[in-house]
């Protein structure tokens, strides 16, 4: 059997007891409709020639029906040609495609990451299947093994997804609709046996595909080894394999970034202890009385912020500029080399022309499209949805999305107001401890409130995005997923980055000066904490990045385990004691075991988590050089966690084909460009680097007197009003006007941004130009494959 359909019914004697209740009639009608639909659907499958085998298990108040489906040879051949499945023409010698492996071999260093994995899938030259050329294909005499299990799953899913069971105008087509209407409770391909190994199997060495994956990929002992990607591809299909290939590649590339980041951080520790302005602040005692930070706040001494100011120097020094440039170029190089790896893998897994030529319309699109048209490429008739109507729908959907994003921005603003109000309330509370750390408490609780908002809003938004993307009627699965991904990513990007962007670029920039403070909605604009905004940004990044990673990893371990346990508990606990003997036998059936696993819900969440992380380590890297290290540690764990979920906790997904990581690549490119611009602005406007450099050049190279240089005196009218003189951070004179130094510094800042951006963009263009997208060896293989396909499929073979 290749595929399982599951549904539940209530036995006749129990349904009569329930009928005495009021809603019995309603249940009865819906059960009748479901029965009719199910019968029609299964009759159609039978007419299509599908073999069926039925099993039932009795659970306390329900009967669970399992229908095992398999397609006979003739059906497989028909659909393989229809779906243009690729089959082998000639076996290829194995080549190692791992650059690190070949590099270590050249240097003569033993490779600790290599591992011998049994049952290695062979590499073939392939071409699309044609039934009348069957004898040209390898293994065509072995009908049972000619098509791989994933190809059989694809064929069965295609049949299930396009079978009608009612009116096509009512969209009563395909198994997905039946699942959403609860006519079937599940539809899934079967795993290849249990993943746990028996001792005798280990000795024999005859492991199933799933056991090999469990043993050599999903177990923690293999965390330092290469992933067996060919096995993953053969068992789960190309789409899942590309995700793991990309995740492994990204994690490998994080290693140099983490090393450089850690070195920069350690350099920061040394610079922190020898920093002249920090020493000046710590020794200033009562020299600098600072103006109040809010209406009800008191005057305070600058020496009180000694420790936070020094902590800020950890992240804010010359090394961060070098590191920002390094990370911008690192991101460009990473994407260029991923393109090459992607091209090699796409050819190796036979999907390099998938999206342009081979991909068929989505079954759901086929069922709902209002008209047909001749495809200009293939010349075949196929369903069609007018481009103009789709464009109108996309525009309407965009409006909804813009409104949702406006809601998110409003939430972000409300969190900012919340922080300001809490800080005011705490500092006027009179409790010494609260007063001393008012701004810190406000900003940490603000981050937590923000996280809760994000989680609630994203649930609402994702279901909305699903609805809109379905309504837009995209022709292929790839286009559908790209549209959905783009919508949700924009939303998540705004929710996760709004708070760090605010701290980095807006907080403390529009404050005004004593006696003339600027306010927003009646609340005085928030100032940076006394130590500066840079240290706040670093703290915010650590809270969001590390906090989110820890929460995610706990969720990824705990939630699937709990769900699995609950699922099994519901299915097994209700078996009666009297049927003990029988239920032991039934329990062992593989379809029952697989039914207890979790439904695979796509790779979107996995990608999203990694791409947001990529954003944090590139866009805000100037504020936290340790970010790549945390990302590296997280991803090492992530790969094995995800592998374990796929092998042990999820039902087997229907193998989907893909040509790469889809729209995620374009998103990563956009983030890389954003990162270059963002780092330039961070260093110019948020960091202290340029004012220090200016002071060293113009006034004193040892930075003595720098603290006094950055502080302005309160204006005369403010001093007269409050009867006390005080200082605040700004370049203004005693009348509150901006000084010449301010304008000179502004010119330097803008000049720095232009130079930094042009330099980094220029170097990255050169990199893109120097690194070809497709390795030469792959181009040769592609040409050879085309030649072989032409030979095999030529009509006039003598």
VEXLODREN-124823 format. One record per residue (C-alpha): residue number from 0; residue in one letter; x, y, z. Coordinates in steps of 0.001 Angstrom, whole numbers, plus 500000, padded with zeros to 6 digits. Example, Ala and Ser with C-alpha at 12.3 -4.5 7.8 and 13.67 -1.06 7.14 Angstrom:
REM VEXLODREN-124823
  pos  code       u       v       w
    0     A  512300  495500  507800
    1     S  513670  498940  507140
END
This chain:
REM VEXLODREN-124823
  pos  code       u       v       w
    0     X  500000  500000  500000
    1     X  501180  503528  499245
    2     X  498487  505773  500624
    3     X  495989  505610  503499
    4     X  492573  507258  503823
    5     X  491067  507327  507312
    6     X  487568  508164  508456
    7     X  485499  507560  511587
    8     X  481892  506482  511960
    9     X  479626  506001  514955
   10     X  478256  502450  515269
   11     X  474504  502040  514684
   12     X  473539  501107  518261
   13     X  475420  504114  519710
   14     X  474033  506563  517153
   15     X  470474  505523  518188
   16     X  471225  506450  521819
   17     X  472463  509844  520675
   18     X  469417  510429  518460
   19     X  467271  510999  521545
   20     X  469079  514354  521940
   21     X  467878  517433  520049
   22     X  470780  517834  517641
   23     X  470468  514216  516498
   24     X  468691  515195  513260
   25     X  471336  517734  512339
   26     X  474125  515222  512927
   27     X  472185  512614  510989
   28     X  471839  514869  507902
   29     X  475504  515851  507868
   30     X  476485  512190  508343
   31     X  474276  511260  505364
   32     X  475840  513946  503145
   33     X  479296  512802  504214
   34     X  478397  509171  503453
   35     X  477149  510122  499958
   36     X  480252  512162  499178
   37     X  482531  509441  500488
   38     X  480773  506745  498450
   39     X  480932  508825  495259
   40     X  484576  509625  495842
   41     X  485594  506013  496486
   42     X  483546  504781  493496
   43     X  485400  507241  491260
   44     X  488744  506032  492650
   45     X  487675  502441  491992
   46     X  486711  503372  488428
   47     X  490156  504954  487984
   48     X  491608  501519  488676
   49     X  492988  502086  492190
   50     X  493398  498947  494315
   51     X  491786  499233  497758
   52     X  492099  497216  500914
   53     X  489959  498029  503945
   54     X  490706  497594  507668
   55     X  488680  498659  510691
   56     X  489429  499110  514359
   57     X  486813  499599  517026
   58     X  487543  502427  519454
   59     X  485127  502902  522366
   60     X  482480  505117  520705
   61     X  483719  505076  517128
   62     X  484776  502767  514366
   63     X  487963  503914  512597
   64     X  488144  502839  508948
   65     X  491520  502573  507207
   66     X  491502  502310  503422
   67     X  494865  501331  501935
   68     X  495294  502490  498348
   69     X  497791  501396  495731
   70     X  497955  502071  491993
   71     X  498457  499213  489489
   72     X  501219  499346  486858
   73     X  499006  500655  484034
   74     X  497745  503584  486144
   75     X  501298  504397  487286
   76     X  502527  504492  483671
   77     X  499642  506703  482521
   78     X  500104  509270  485311
   79     X  503919  509159  485212
   80     X  503749  510356  481601
   81     X  501042  512899  482486
   82     X  503069  514303  485417
   83     X  506330  514086  483443
   84     X  508059  512158  486228
   85     X  511759  511684  485542
   86     X  513102  508124  485398
   87     X  516681  506804  485070
   88     X  518478  506279  481745
   89     X  522013  505496  482891
   90     X  523779  505190  486252
   91     X  526483  507742  487093
   92     X  529673  507292  489111
   93     X  529352  508897  492542
   94     X  531027  512258  492991
   95     X  531539  514006  496291
   96     X  529905  517388  495991
   97     X  531084  518668  499371
   98     X  533561  521530  499027
   99     X  534809  521158  502614
  100     X  535446  517452  501989
  101     X  537490  518069  498831
  102     X  539370  520941  500507
  103     X  540339  518862  503565
  104     X  541386  516055  501220
  105     X  543699  518414  499295
  106     X  545246  519622  502558
  107     X  545588  516025  503736
  108     X  543573  516646  506939
  109     X  541318  513774  508097
  110     X  537659  514782  507751
  111     X  535812  514295  511051
  112     X  532482  515312  509511
  113     X  532364  512515  506925
  114     X  530374  509362  507712
  115     X  529646  506165  505802
  116     X  525863  505890  505376
  117     X  524466  502568  504073
  118     X  522036  502226  501097
  119     X  523355  505310  499329
  120     X  520907  506240  496529
  121     X  522532  506005  493096
  122     X  522917  509001  490831
  123     X  521401  508727  487348
  124     X  521014  510567  484112
  125     X  517241  510855  483776
  126     X  514545  512114  481434
  127     X  510721  512428  481550
  128     X  508911  509062  481383
  129     X  507350  507908  478098
  130     X  505363  504650  478170
  131     X  506171  503693  474557
  132     X  509938  504018  475215
  133     X  509803  501858  478354
  134     X  512637  499499  477319
  135     X  515117  502399  477126
  136     X  514851  503074  480858
  137     X  516943  501376  483510
  138     X  515157  498652  485509
  139     X  512049  498689  483327
  140     X  511641  494901  483706
  141     X  511155  495273  487492
  142     X  507636  496703  487652
  143     X  507513  496702  491465
  144     X  510602  498839  491949
  145     X  510716  500860  488699
  146     X  508947  503892  490220
  147     X  510307  505072  493584
  148     X  507963  505167  496580
  149     X  507893  508990  496477
  150     X  506872  508924  492803
  151     X  504037  506499  493593
  152     X  502892  508841  496367
  153     X  502910  511787  493954
  154     X  500792  509845  491447
  155     X  498250  508755  494074
  156     X  498033  512254  495525
  157     X  497406  513670  492034
  158     X  494538  511203  491550
  159     X  493069  511943  495003
  160     X  493381  515705  494518
  161     X  491626  515804  491127
  162     X  488812  513281  491698
  163     X  485347  514876  491708
  164     X  482650  513775  494149
  165     X  479973  516400  493415
  166     X  479373  519511  491325
  167     X  482515  521162  490027
  168     X  480770  524545  490267
  169     X  480326  523959  493985
  170     X  484053  523106  494039
  171     X  483303  519612  495315
  172     X  486612  518214  494111
  173     X  489605  516506  495646
  174     X  490648  514996  498926
  175     X  491749  518328  500464
  176     X  488186  519652  500428
  177     X  486919  516368  501911
  178     X  489484  516620  504710
  179     X  488444  520201  505492
  180     X  484773  519101  505534
  181     X  485723  516274  507986
  182     X  484479  513567  505544
  183     X  487898  511936  505948
  184     X  489941  512504  509094
  185     X  493311  511868  507441
  186     X  495040  511075  504160
  187     X  498746  510290  504151
  188     X  501439  508119  502527
  189     X  502836  505340  504715
  190     X  506238  505496  506399
  191     X  508596  502631  505585
  192     X  508200  500612  508769
  193     X  509134  501682  512331
  194     X  512143  503964  512900
  195     X  513391  502141  516009
  196     X  515958  499415  515401
  197     X  515720  495874  516685
  198     X  519103  494414  517793
  199     X  518908  491628  515158
  200     X  518329  494234  512408
  201     X  521448  496124  513450
  202     X  523524  492964  513072
  203     X  522036  492089  509683
  204     X  522609  495619  508403
  205     X  519388  495517  506368
  206     X  517963  498857  507465
  207     X  514897  500451  505910
  208     X  515212  503976  504484
  209     X  513532  505432  507603
  210     X  515841  503548  509979
  211     X  518894  504776  508085
  212     X  517655  508355  508471
  213     X  516953  507850  512172
  214     X  520335  506228  512786
  215     X  522579  508515  510695
  216     X  520720  511815  510622
  217     X  518088  512352  513332
  218     X  520129  511102  516299
  219     X  522072  513529  518516
  220     X  525265  511492  518174
  221     X  525567  512689  514569
  222     X  525510  516425  515303
  223     X  529043  516882  513938
  224     X  528520  514877  510731
  225     X  527374  515799  507234
  226     X  523662  515291  506648
  227     X  522828  512373  504305
  228     X  520947  514712  501945
  229     X  520493  512154  499149
  230     X  518678  509850  501574
  231     X  516511  512752  502774
  232     X  515664  513627  499178
  233     X  514787  510035  498319
  234     X  512537  509618  501351
  235     X  510881  513042  501757
  236     X  511176  514577  498289
  237     X  513158  517523  496961
  238     X  511338  520299  498782
  239     X  512203  518997  502262
  240     X  515725  518057  501128
  241     X  516356  521611  499891
  242     X  515325  523019  503268
  243     X  517830  520810  505103
  244     X  520530  521438  502488
  245     X  520081  525186  502925
  246     X  519960  524973  506734
  247     X  523175  522906  506813
  248     X  524900  525260  504376
  249     X  523853  528337  506370
  250     X  525009  526779  509650
  251     X  528408  525954  508120
  252     X  528787  529528  506902
  253     X  527924  530890  510373
  254     X  531171  529412  511709
  255     X  533550  532106  510328
  256     X  531027  534855  511219
  257     X  530788  533558  514809
  258     X  534597  533374  515157
  259     X  535129  536944  513896
  260     X  532213  538219  516017
  261     X  533628  536629  519156
  262     X  537074  538136  518475
  263     X  535473  541591  518028
  264     X  533561  541112  521305
  265     X  536737  540114  523197
  266     X  538502  543169  521723
  267     X  535579  545208  523094
  268     X  536278  543893  526619
  269     X  539916  545107  526447
  270     X  538901  548477  525005
  271     X  536244  548881  527707
  272     X  538799  548877  530540
  273     X  541134  551366  528824
  274     X  538423  553774  527694
  275     X  539144  557390  528759
  276     X  535511  558757  528587
  277     X  534288  555813  530725
  278     X  536952  556599  533354
  279     X  535998  560273  533251
  280     X  532334  559425  533915
  281     X  533140  556989  536716
  282     X  535431  559503  538471
  283     X  533249  562566  537895
  284     X  531383  562159  541244
  285     X  529216  565319  541536
  286     X  530768  567240  538648
  287     X  527899  566738  536160
  288     X  524331  567278  537378
  289     X  522009  566090  534584
  290     X  518559  567456  533655
  291     X  515513  565314  534598
  292     X  514565  562585  532090
  293     X  510813  563103  532571
  294     X  508346  565597  534076
  295     X  508333  564129  537569
  296     X  511926  562813  537537
  297     X  514669  564339  539668
  298     X  518098  565725  538713
  299     X  520750  562990  538633
  300     X  524536  562608  538604
  301     X  526337  561370  535494
  302     X  528636  559173  537606
  303     X  525619  556931  538418
  304     X  525657  555470  534881
  305     X  529281  554307  535112
  306     X  528485  550581  534669
  307     X  525929  550920  531842
  308     X  528181  553310  529965
  309     X  531058  550827  530191
  310     X  528768  547986  529068
  311     X  527848  550109  526045
  312     X  531536  550312  525120
  313     X  531569  546491  524818
  314     X  529508  546787  521639
  315     X  530346  550307  520451
  316     X  533933  550664  519237
  317     X  535999  550730  516047
  318     X  535850  546946  515746
  319     X  532102  547078  515107
  320     X  532674  549042  511886
  321     X  535044  546401  510621
  322     X  532541  543721  511686
  323     X  529606  545468  509952
  324     X  531539  545558  506670
  325     X  532641  541960  507194
  326     X  529069  540739  507809
  327     X  527673  542637  504804
  328     X  530219  540990  502503
  329     X  529742  537657  504309
  330     X  526012  537772  503486
  331     X  526695  538509  499803
  332     X  529265  535693  499543
  333     X  526964  533289  501398
  334     X  524128  533885  498898
  335     X  526441  533633  495862
  336     X  527853  530301  497000
  337     X  524392  529034  497922
  338     X  523343  529738  494312
  339     X  526108  527423  493129
  340     X  525237  524728  495668
  341     X  521563  525077  494739
  342     X  522368  524590  491035
  343     X  524454  521465  491778
  344     X  521765  519950  494000
  345     X  518943  520825  491579
  346     X  520764  518991  488818
  347     X  521774  516115  491080
  348     X  518154  515663  492188
  349     X  516752  516175  488660
  350     X  514682  519253  489237
  351     X  516696  521997  487561
  352     X  513947  522673  484986
  353     X  511043  521882  487244
  354     X  509406  525307  487640
  355     X  509746  526436  484011
  356     X  508818  523277  482150
  357     X  507611  520403  484279
  358     X  505393  521947  486947
  359     X  501690  521310  486406
  360     X  498749  523454  487573
  361     X  497692  522940  491205
  362     X  494866  520364  491460
  363     X  492772  522936  493390
  364     X  493333  525465  490589
  365     X  492370  522887  487947
  366     X  489139  522204  489795
  367     X  488117  525839  490280
  368     X  489389  527601  487139
  369     X  486469  529137  485166
  370     X  487839  528465  481629
  371     X  490450  526550  479626
  372     X  493114  527794  477208
  373     X  495854  526246  475070
  374     X  499260  526383  476801
  375     X  501655  528170  474394
  376     X  504621  526031  475555
  377     X  503165  522518  475599
  378     X  500257  523038  473187
  379     X  497944  521160  475568
  380     X  494586  522442  476790
  381     X  494685  523493  480400
  382     X  492604  525411  482952
  383     X  492982  529185  482949
  384     X  492174  532146  485177
  385     X  492341  535621  483530
  386     X  495407  537662  484489
  387     X  493435  540886  484956
  388     X  491046  539288  487464
  389     X  494024  537900  489389
  390     X  495697  541313  489394
  391     X  492518  542938  490789
  392     X  492356  540297  493506
  393     X  496036  540742  494386
  394     X  495541  544525  494660
  395     X  492471  544071  496888
  396     X  494428  541606  499041
  397     X  497323  544066  499304
  398     X  494975  546678  500757
  399     X  493902  544233  503484
  400     X  497554  543478  504214
  401     X  498502  547164  504407
  402     X  495647  547649  506921
  403     X  496919  544721  509016
  404     X  500446  546135  508984
  405     X  499055  549514  510078
  406     X  497478  547687  513050
  407     X  500894  546231  513904
  408     X  502536  549650  513744
  409     X  499791  551004  516039
  410     X  500575  548193  518502
  411     X  504274  549074  518297
  412     X  503486  552734  519058
  413     X  501255  551701  521965
  414     X  504129  549612  523396
  415     X  506376  552695  523191
  416     X  503761  554792  525040
  417     X  503376  551971  527560
  418     X  507134  552102  528234
  419     X  507097  555873  528761
  420     X  504058  555818  531072
  421     X  505421  552891  533139
  422     X  508787  554660  533494
  423     X  507010  557824  534750
  424     X  504813  555884  537201
  425     X  507750  553903  538595
  426     X  510048  556886  538995
  427     X  507367  558830  540868
  428     X  506436  555833  543076
  429     X  508893  556739  545804
  430     X  510364  553234  546220
  431     X  514104  553608  545826
  432     X  514606  550311  543916
  433     X  511860  551137  541399
  434     X  513085  554695  540918
  435     X  516684  553575  540310
  436     X  515833  551072  537570
  437     X  512595  552580  536197
  438     X  513706  552740  532575
  439     X  515191  549238  532638
  440     X  512033  547678  534098
  441     X  509919  549608  531570
  442     X  511996  548493  528591
  443     X  512185  544800  529637
  444     X  508437  544531  530360
  445     X  507864  546416  527075
  446     X  509794  543700  525212
  447     X  507698  540978  526876
  448     X  504388  542737  526103
  449     X  505600  543147  522533
  450     X  506320  539407  522236
  451     X  502795  538504  523461
  452     X  501242  540950  520946
  453     X  503283  539412  518135
  454     X  502165  535868  518927
  455     X  498444  536760  519058
  456     X  498474  538937  515917
  457     X  500391  536426  513822
  458     X  497768  533705  514464
  459     X  495009  535972  513082
  460     X  497101  537167  510175
  461     X  498258  533725  508942
  462     X  494689  532452  508522
  463     X  493852  535676  506657
  464     X  496879  535202  504359
  465     X  495776  531619  503597
  466     X  492318  532825  502622
  467     X  493633  535673  500417
  468     X  496193  533486  498640
  469     X  493540  530854  497809
  470     X  491270  533596  496493
  471     X  494009  534956  494220
  472     X  493907  531689  492169
  473     X  497600  531014  491516
  474     X  498233  528467  488801
  475     X  501077  526373  490239
  476     X  501933  525219  493753
  477     X  505236  527160  493609
  478     X  503464  530445  492730
  479     X  500835  529807  495407
  480     X  503451  529198  498092
  481     X  505563  532157  497021
  482     X  502541  534485  497274
  483     X  501611  533126  500704
  484     X  505208  533285  501940
  485     X  505638  536865  500805
  486     X  502449  538004  502594
  487     X  503285  536370  505897
  488     X  506940  537330  505779
  489     X  506161  541050  505313
  490     X  503905  540870  508370
  491     X  506383  538946  510536
  492     X  509188  541245  509416
  493     X  507274  544315  510601
  494     X  506237  542719  513909
  495     X  509663  541381  514844
  496     X  511775  544279  513642
  497     X  509589  547287  514544
  498     X  510907  547457  518115
  499     X  514670  547189  517285
  500     X  514243  549636  514359
  501     X  512558  552143  516676
  502     X  515356  551884  519271
  503     X  518090  552018  516626
  504     X  516849  554901  514481
  505     X  514083  556894  516201
  506     X  514356  556720  519981
  507     X  515971  559761  521552
  508     X  516356  561553  518193
  509     X  513337  563884  518518
  510     X  513434  564894  522158
  511     X  513891  568667  522108
  512     X  515791  570349  524965
  513     X  515055  571539  528545
  514     X  512246  574068  528533
  515     X  511174  573020  525030
  516     X  510540  569278  525052
  517     X  508669  567678  522140
  518     X  505687  565482  522954
  519     X  503579  562860  521160
  520     X  499896  562368  522138
  521     X  500579  564491  525219
  522     X  503434  562264  526427
  523     X  506999  563617  526298
  524     X  509060  561744  523673
  525     X  511137  558899  525045
  526     X  514827  559515  525578
  527     X  517554  556894  525374
  528     X  518584  555504  528742
  529     X  521553  557435  530216
  530     X  524031  554887  528787
  531     X  522847  555588  525236
  532     X  520595  553765  522774
  533     X  523273  551375  521556
  534     X  523328  549340  524760
  535     X  519499  549276  524716
  536     X  519529  547938  521160
  537     X  521990  545198  522144
  538     X  519738  544262  525106
  539     X  516615  544230  522892
  540     X  518333  541992  520326
  541     X  519462  539553  522985
  542     X  515962  539401  524511
  543     X  514240  538846  521154
  544     X  516865  536632  519553
  545     X  517929  534413  522428
  546     X  514491  534468  524079
  547     X  512720  533579  520851
  548     X  515218  530821  520032
  549     X  514897  529222  523442
  550     X  511072  529412  523324
  551     X  511038  528026  519761
  552     X  513324  525123  520579
  553     X  511354  524205  523690
  554     X  508161  524370  521599
  555     X  509723  522234  518881
  556     X  510720  519539  521366
  557     X  507761  519629  523714
  558     X  504735  520385  521530
  559     X  505148  517526  518992
  560     X  505860  515082  521844
  561     X  502786  516215  523809
  562     X  500566  516213  520708
  563     X  501774  512723  519744
  564     X  501182  511459  523249
  565     X  497682  512984  523356
  566     X  496831  511605  519915
  567     X  497927  508085  520908
  568     X  496189  508406  524243
  569     X  492877  509299  522591
  570     X  493152  506470  520085
  571     X  494373  503756  522440
  572     X  492953  504573  525884
  573     X  489411  504103  524694
  574     X  489866  500466  523673
  575     X  487874  498305  526040
  576     X  489434  495825  528425
  577     X  487420  493007  526817
  578     X  489115  493579  523470
  579     X  492593  493579  524970
  580     X  493802  490568  522999
  581     X  492544  491907  519701
  582     X  493764  495481  520188
  583     X  497349  494302  520752
  584     X  497331  492822  517250
  585     X  495708  495896  515702
  586     X  498135  498277  517394
  587     X  501032  496835  515463
  588     X  499498  497657  512062
  589     X  501712  500309  510398
  590     X  498757  502429  509229
  591     X  497464  502648  512814
  592     X  500921  503630  514051
  593     X  501234  506314  511346
  594     X  497744  507630  512048
  595     X  498880  508431  515606
  596     X  501602  510773  514315
  597     X  501217  514500  513661
  598     X  500094  516091  510410
  599     X  502944  517727  508486
  600     X  501999  521388  508015
  601     X  504627  522545  505530
  602     X  508057  524130  505853
  603     X  506921  527727  506194
  604     X  507524  528052  509957
  605     X  510939  526397  509735
  606     X  512107  528779  507006
  607     X  510563  531814  508664
  608     X  512440  531216  511918
  609     X  515781  530916  510084
  610     X  515238  533908  507760
  611     X  514215  536202  510657
  612     X  517357  535035  512429
  613     X  519411  535843  509306
  614     X  517878  539338  509477
  615     X  518926  539812  513107
  616     X  522525  538770  512466
  617     X  522922  541031  509398
  618     X  520661  544078  509850
  619     X  521584  544837  513476
  620     X  524963  543126  513679
  621     X  526714  546408  514572
  622     X  524895  546361  517916
  623     X  525665  542776  518878
  624     X  528756  541022  517500
  625     X  527836  537883  519441
  626     X  524621  537370  517412
  627     X  526231  534998  514837
  628     X  527576  532832  517675
  629     X  524116  532455  519235
  630     X  522694  531723  515782
  631     X  525320  529045  515163
  632     X  524644  527275  518482
  633     X  520901  527457  517880
  634     X  521119  526038  514357
  635     X  523298  523130  515413
  636     X  520468  522077  517689
  637     X  517810  523064  515132
  638     X  519033  520689  512390
  639     X  518760  517604  514632
  640     X  515476  518750  516189
  641     X  513890  519203  512778
  642     X  515321  515914  511515
  643     X  513891  514090  514540
  644     X  510476  515667  513974
  645     X  510397  514585  510342
  646     X  511538  511018  510975
  647     X  509743  510247  514243
  648     X  506906  512686  514992
  649     X  505319  513580  511638
  650     X  503279  511497  509249
  651     X  505198  511136  506031
  652     X  504544  514176  503826
  653     X  503621  513708  500167
  654     X  506942  514192  498385
  655     X  506900  517561  496646
  656     X  509327  518672  493987
  657     X  511110  522018  494041
  658     X  513929  523729  492224
  659     X  515414  525468  495262
  660     X  514273  527346  498337
  661     X  511759  529409  496337
  662     X  510973  533020  497160
  663     X  513022  532749  500373
  664     X  516138  533370  498274
  665     X  514797  536714  497006
  666     X  513839  537614  500588
  667     X  517390  536832  501772
  668     X  518814  539053  499010
  669     X  516502  541907  500050
  670     X  517588  541487  503696
  671     X  521268  541612  502642
  672     X  520725  544949  500858
  673     X  518767  546299  503804
  674     X  521553  545213  506145
  675     X  524182  547289  504322
  676     X  522016  550432  504538
  677     X  520964  549744  508135
  678     X  524537  549194  509368
  679     X  525673  552442  507727
  680     X  522917  554400  509538
  681     X  523517  552565  512833
  682     X  527206  553473  512892
  683     X  526567  557040  511699
  684     X  523632  558017  513934
  685     X  523272  555593  516851
  686     X  526842  554664  517670
  687     X  529319  557027  519331
  688     X  532046  556198  516828
  689     X  531912  559329  514620
  690     X  531659  561961  517428
  691     X  534679  560285  519070
  692     X  536664  560234  515819
  693     X  535761  563907  515232
  694     X  536855  564858  518771
  695     X  540128  562932  518420
  696     X  540897  564662  515135
  697     X  539843  568208  516073
  698     X  540431  568481  519841
  699     X  542421  565820  521687
  700     X  543614  562453  520357
  701     X  543545  560903  523843
  702     X  539782  561713  524213
  703     X  540324  563674  527449
  704     X  537432  566099  528005
  705     X  535202  564173  525571
  706     X  532356  563809  528112
  707     X  532220  567566  528703
  708     X  532278  568098  524896
  709     X  529098  565999  524384
  710     X  527069  567720  527132
  711     X  525233  571007  526623
  712     X  524234  573488  529383
  713     X  520517  573960  530066
  714     X  519102  577180  528464
  715     X  518848  580373  530608
  716     X  515063  580452  530833
  717     X  514972  576833  532075
  718     X  517628  577632  534720
  719     X  515662  580695  535923
  720     X  512421  578685  536064
  721     X  513789  575752  538033
  722     X  516472  577595  540017
  723     X  519133  575008  539183
  724     X  521613  574509  536380
  725     X  522023  571145  534683
  726     X  523545  569400  531630
  727     X  522032  567229  528885
  728     X  523406  565313  525876
  729     X  523294  567535  522784
  730     X  525328  569998  520728
  731     X  523428  573221  521589
  732     X  524337  576635  522984
  733     X  522817  578331  526051
  734     X  519880  579634  524013
  735     X  518986  576109  522871
  736     X  520206  576645  519278
  737     X  522199  573930  517478
  738     X  525944  574701  517368
  739     X  528363  574594  514449
  740     X  529783  571296  515796
  741     X  526342  569688  515338
  742     X  526222  570663  511656
  743     X  529810  569586  511037
  744     X  529064  566224  512645
  745     X  525874  565849  510592
  746     X  527880  566401  507372
  747     X  530433  563800  508535
  748     X  527639  561319  509355
  749     X  525981  561681  505943
  750     X  529352  561485  504181
  751     X  530184  558322  506109
  752     X  526854  556692  505064
  753     X  527494  557418  501378
  754     X  531111  556167  501466
  755     X  530250  553034  503497
  756     X  527313  552038  501265
  757     X  529113  552676  497974
  758     X  532185  550798  499112
  759     X  530281  547729  500346
  760     X  527880  547650  497380
  761     X  530806  547962  494966
  762     X  532757  545093  496565
  763     X  529611  542938  496655
  764     X  528963  543620  492921
  765     X  532546  542497  492186
  766     X  531954  539310  494215
  767     X  528709  538584  492308
  768     X  530541  539119  489021
  769     X  533475  536875  489958
  770     X  531455  533900  491265
  771     X  529521  532117  488467
  772     X  525995  530996  489432
  773     X  526291  527500  487954
  774     X  529505  525475  488438
  775     X  531164  524374  485185
  776     X  530936  520673  486043
  777     X  527143  520962  486372
  778     X  526824  522647  482961
  779     X  528677  519725  481336
  780     X  526412  517193  483079
  781     X  523261  519039  481940
  782     X  524424  518961  478300
  783     X  525309  515257  478555
  784     X  521899  514479  480031
  785     X  520062  516317  477242
  786     X  522067  514393  474660
  787     X  521218  511034  476298
  788     X  517527  511938  476572
  789     X  517455  512867  472894
  790     X  519070  509531  472015
  791     X  516699  507487  474168
  792     X  513527  509196  473007
  793     X  514451  509501  469319
  794     X  511652  508064  467190
  795     X  513779  506626  464398
  796     X  516112  504273  466272
  797     X  517275  501630  463794
END
